[in-house]
């Protein structure tokens, strides 16, 4: 009986070895799947803010997490104002805003870093059935419409901007944002620059008291208001107008040219302010001088807003890695979504700013 017992024990030992090997293999596979490298831990990053940047941000987060499966990034498109408030309160790891924070705003927050991430045009979109060629608008016309002084598409100033075009005899229906918005800040910065009346009566900011119009939440809300209102006009990001098959107006710049909003015309606006931006990237890029004849006059940079310091080593390392991707490889894909890639001078500024990120007061490794 001894031989069968020994054989049975040997078989049991082999079975145990096989099971142990299998369990170890599963464990190693699970460890490898938690990150793209042996040193990468599984982390979740939360961000919120700008609707303007949402389309390209969605692309960036998907592209980055596909290459770094140990990192998950959730971004909520709630408007720049909401993003600033959430990063200020510490409920998100980063915010995104089309309106850079000034020194007064920064003074009420823990130390923050502002990193330009991309740029784009704020477009004037409209709903004019039967009009097939792009509507042209001067600065005076844009200000007059949003001040409520131009109430009909038959207004003489609109006819002057559009010679040979039979504009419809319909009322102007203005749409604007109701939420705190960096897009609103960029647009009202432009209006304040071109219209002393707007500057004195309304001013600029992420939320203003609109003289006229229907409100919509987010760029999606403004787009919907315009889409369903014959004679409607509003301001949105280029991609929102394109996705909803709405036309965009050509806006006259200081060189006297009516410029189509595009990646190229936004890049021209950035170039017009290159020297100022290298000193302070918060400098507005609206209403470029006449020396930049191809610049679209309602352009804006967008910004990532991140706490300078944090306590979670893994999160801080992952956040720095993601932003590194945004300001380098991510720039090439921005152009495919009608955002203007950053010039080298701004990317150098971004890199220097990013290197100031710390964790528990120490450089991030």
Beta strands, then each sheet from edge to edge (+ up, - down):
strand 1: 43-49
strand 2: 71-77
strand 3: 94-97
strand 4: 112-126
strand 5: 136-137
strand 6: 173-177
strand 7: 214-216
strand 8: 232-237
strand 9: 247-248
strand 10: 250-252
strand 11: 258-259
strand 12: 299-307
strand 13: 358-359
strand 14: 362-363
sheet 1: 2+ 1+ 3+ 12- 4+ 8- 6- 7-
sheet 2: 2+ 1+ 3+ 12- 4+ 9-
sheet 3: 5+ 10+ 11-
sheet 4: 13+ 14-
end
